[in-house]
Amino acid sequence: MRTLSLAALLACSLAAGTPAVAQENFPTRTVTLIAPSSPGSTPDVLTRLLGQGLAQQWGEAVVVENRAGAGGDLATDSATRADPDGYTILLGHIGMTINPHIRSQQLYSLDELMPVAMVATAPDLLVVHPSVPATDVATFLTWLKENPDTPAAHAGTGTTPHLSLAMLGLQAGVPYLPVPYKGGGATQAALLANEVDFMFSTSLGILPAVRSGQLRALAVTSPERLPSDPEIPTLAESGLPDFQSSAWFGLFVPAKTPQPVVDAIAHATRAVVESSNFANRLIQMGAAPQYLEPAAFADFVNQEYSRWGSLVEEAGLQVDQ
């Protein structure tokens, strides 16, 4: 199975009963954090922020190892093959619950990993080129219906902007012409150059262009408005009450990692995520700190797996690769 195994869920549920003294011996040497992307990317920046905080908590070095490729799957696969001792930790992300539905072949199964803690969320923004004659969602949807071949960029099959775009088509019943690009940077460049008219983009990468007036943000896909940019309404309050799509990030370890070690990592991670330094950096970037302990995070991952699987099937987004 690709969802988290019953054994993994039961192991997570025992976390609260683990004696605190069992956590005191971890770590005793350098810990490796795997970033599922290249240096300088958003996941890389987030991984390094976490690494700095964890190093301060533990008094041990934390090294970031970048493993980019296959939508994060190369990094995830490497984490499943690491020694289950807690010294190799993966920064996992929403793609882990999407890619299995998109791709016919997977390098790993989700039950090879154990969720440790959610650390952050980042919604998408619905953004348009300034030439688009719409300043709100209702006007924009009317304009789309009148212009059915309007090109819309997305950052690649299976990315959250891609699925947000599909969700818009299903929930609003609007036509558009999807135009795939290789990554968020390429989509942003295309929209700035007016090669396409609109797109969804993760808040972490697009906010500078919105704040400078180069692009116009019509709505955010999270349930609440962004703390950093509260003037941008949500899609839910803009006429699409069921619209919700946010990227998330969290820590995972190999499934056979001892529970006391998992608890030690979760305990330190909570301290980092709830620190003012970490929270302020994320909010400034357009994200939000969000901690979930192991059992709750495991439940969340399973829910995400089911939710995105249903959307992929409904929108017919499966690809053979």
Protein Blocks (a to p, Z undefined) as FASTA:
>chain_A
ZZdcfklmmmmmmmmmpcfklmmmpcfbdcddddfbdehiaklmmmmmmmmmmmmmnopa
cdddddeeehhmmmmmmmmmpccehpaccdddfklmmmmmmpmbdfbdfklpccfbdcbd
cdddddddfklgcfbfklmmmmmmmmmmbccddebehiaklmmmmmmmmmnopacddddd
edjklmmmmmmnomafbdcddfklmmmmmmnopaccfbdfbfbdcfklmmbccfklnopa
kbccdddddddddfklcfklmmmmmmmmmmmmmpmklmmmmmmnopacddddfklmmmmm
mmmmmmmmmmmmmnopaccZZ
